[in-house]
C-alpha cells in the first residue's frame, strides 16, 4: 500500500477508493474465499434474467400451439428449468 495519503475528490472517487481498499483487505484475508463468493454472486445475479428469458420462451411456445400441435416434450426443458 502507499505511504502517503491519497487525495480523492467527489463521491465517485471516495467510493472507488473504499472499494479498492475493501477488495485489498478481502484478498489479503482469503483469496480463495473472495473468488468463491464473487463467482457465487455473479451466478446468483444471472438467475433472474435467465428466468425471464425462459418464461418468455415458454409463453411463446404455448402461443405457438394455436398454429401447430405442441407436444409435452417440446415444453419439458422449459418446465424443468423453471
N, C-alpha and C positions, 0 to 999 in steps of 0.2 A: 504494500500500500504506500501511498505518498506520504512524505513527512510534512509537507506544507498543506495547510487547509485550502480547499478549492472554493473559489467564489462562484456561486451559482445564482443566476438571476431568473426570476419568474417561477411560476408554479411548475411548468413542464420540466424545467431544469432541476428543481428540487425533487420532483417525482423520479426523474431519471437517475439522479444521484442516489436517492434512497433505494431504488430498485437494484442498482448496481451493487450497493453495499449489502443489501439483503441476499442477493444471489451469491456474492462472495462469501458471506457468512455461512449460508446453507451448504455451499460447495466445500468449504473447509471443514464443516461438521461431518458430512457424509455425502460424497459424490454419488455413490450408488443410489442412496435414497432420493436424492434430488432428481436424478434421471428417472427413477422409477415413478415417483409421484408426478413429475412433469408429463411423462408418457400417459399415465393414468388420467390426468386432467385433459389432455388432448383427446384421448379416446372417448371420455365421457362427454366432452363438448361436441363431438361429432355425432352423437346418437340422435339428438332432436332433428337435425336436418335430414338424416337418413330416414327417420320415421316419417317425416313429411313427404319425402320423395316416394317411399313405399306406399304410403296411404293414397297419394295422388295416383300412382300407377294402378293400385287396386281398384280405385273408383273408375279409372279409365277402362280397365278390363271389364268391370261389371257393366259399364255403359255400352261396351262393345257387344255385349250379349244380345242387344236388340238387333244387331246386324248378322251375327253368326252365332252358332251354338257354342257355348262355353263349357268346358269340362272342368271337373273339380281339380284335376291335375294341372290345369292352366293357372289356377289361383293358389294352389297349395304352397309354393315357395313364398308368396307374399303373406299368407296367413301364418306360416311358421315364423317368419322373421319379425312379425309384429307381436 
